[in-house]
Amino acid sequence: MVEVVIDRAEWYRLAGDLKAYEPALLRALRRRLKKSGDLAALAVKAKLASAGGGDVGHENRAALIAGTRVSVSFAERTAGVKIVTNPSKLPATSRGLAKAFNLAEFRHRVYGRKVWVPQKGRPYFNTSIDEVARTVMVREMQEAMDEATAVITSRVGAWPY
């Protein structure tokens, strides 16, 4: 698993500093971070689209794909890049599918009977993001931070430490 952790307090402070210094830098940083998240979301959508067949159905997969979104926040409590699959576009009876489909295995009732059976899931979320994070996503985020730092350094001069 690839995990990118940025301290929320640092993230929030950086956003405040960039906004005070040059709001265009904050907008550029937000766009680059959104772009890196969009790359991961595309991988999730592609994995969902290629899942094919089974009990999930084309309409349900299309709804999961349509519900996959990226948001970038610099708020103090929710700072970060967030990628979510919102099941709200699924029929009410299939809303648990977003979570169940992402598991390696889940249990469900057989329609019309009181029998529960195991079913293999098709994990799509973390595996897709991990693949992109290893290659592109981390590089995009680092380049965004480097660009902001370079602009500030060119205007102010090198840091004293």
N, C-alpha and C positions, 0 to 999 in steps of 0.2 A: 504494500500500500504506500502511496505517495501522499504525504501530508504537508501542506504549506500553512504554517502558523505565523500570523502577524499579530502582535499584541494590540488589542483593540484600543487601548489608551494611546499607544504610539500612532496608530492609524488615525485616530481622531485628532491628535495633536498635529500630525503632519498636515491633515486637511485644513485645520485652522490656520496653520502657518502659511500654507500655500495660498489660501483664500485672502489672508491679510497682505501677503507680499505681492501676489499676481494671480487674480482669479482665473485667468486663462490657463495657467499651469494646472490648477485643480481640475478644470474642465478637460484638459488634455489627458491628465492622469486617469480621470474617470472613464474617458472614452477608451483608452488603451486597456484598462482593467476589464471593461465591459467586453471588449474584443477578445480578450483571453478567455473570459467566461463563455462567450458565444462559441468559441472553438470547442470547448468541452461539451456544451449543450448540443452542438451539431453531432458530436460523437455519440451522445446518448440517443438522439433522434435516429441516427443511422442504425444503431444497435436495435432499437425498438422496431424500426421498419423491416429489418432483416430477420426478425424473430420468426416470422412466418408460421402459418398453420396453427394447429392445436385448438384448444377451446377458447383462446383469447379473442379471436375474431378480428377482422380487418378494421371494423368501426372502432373497437375498443383501443387497438393500437394507434389508430389515427387520432383518437381523442387524447391519448397519453402523449403523443408527439406534439399535438397542438398545445397541450398544457405545460410543456417544458419551457421554462423561462429563466432568464438571468437578471439579477439585480445587483447593483453596486451601491453600497451604503457607507457613508462616512459619519453616521450618527454615533454618538458615544457608546450606546449599548448594543448596537447591531452592526458595527463596522465590519466590512468585509465584502467579498464577492460570494453571492449566494445563487446556487443553481437548484431549482426545484421542479418537480413534476406534480402539477396540481390536477387531481382527479375530478374537478368540478364539472368538466365537460362529459364525463361518463354518465351513463344511466345510473339512477340511484342504487340499483341492485348490483352494480359493478364498481362502486366507489372504492372498495377495499382492494381492487385489482392492482392499483398503483404500488401498494406496499407488497402484496402477495406475489406479484409477478417478478419483483426484484429479489425475492428470497430464493435460496437454493432449492427448498422444498416447502410446501405449505399444505394444509389440510382444508378440505371443503366438503360440504354436504352434497350428496348426489341429489339432483333435482327430483322432488316428489317423494323422497324416502328419508328415513332417519338414519341413514348410513353416512359415515364420514370416511373419506378416502384421501390418501396422500397424493400429491401431484408435484412433479418437478417444476420449479420455476425457471425463469430465464433471466438471471441477474444481469441487469443492463446499466444500472446507474453508476455504482462505484468503479466497476471494471472499465467502463468507457472513459470515465473521468481520469482514472489512474493512467490509462494509456496516453491520453492527451497531456496530462500534467507532467509525465516523465519527459516529454519532448518539447512541447510548444508553450504550454500555459505558463510555466515558471519563467521561461525565457521572456515572454511578452511582459509579464509583471515586472521582472528585473529591468528590462529595457525602459519601461515606463518610468520607473523610479530613477534610473540613471539619467534619463532625459531631463526630468525635473531638477535633479541635482546639478546637472551640467549647466542649465540655464541660470540657476541661482549662483553657482560658482563663477560663471562668466561675468555676472553683474557685480558680485560682491567681492570676489577674490577667493583664494584657497582658504579652507578652514584652518584655524590656528593650531590644530592638534594633529 
